[in-house]
């Protein structure tokens, strides 16, 4: 799904940095999200979607398809690059 509309949804692919943001980015899918009242709080209210502005405030906890959870500061939007095949004429 596109994240260009400013909304992060369950099932979206994001770029995640493990080890609290110190590892290299890798694409992962969001399985579950909770929005918290304050930044970097571990528990919040479960949601299906959230505005990227709330993610940037670091008020989202995410469960990922790689078995890890993370704070919002550890993710970034991911847009798959489309490959265009050129043919000679």
Buried (B, 14 or more C-beta within 10 A) or exposed (E): EEBEEEBBBBEBBBBBBBEEEEEEBEEBBBBEBBBBEEEEBEEBEEBEBBBBEBBEBBBBBBBBEEEEEBBBBBBBBBEEEEEEEEEEE
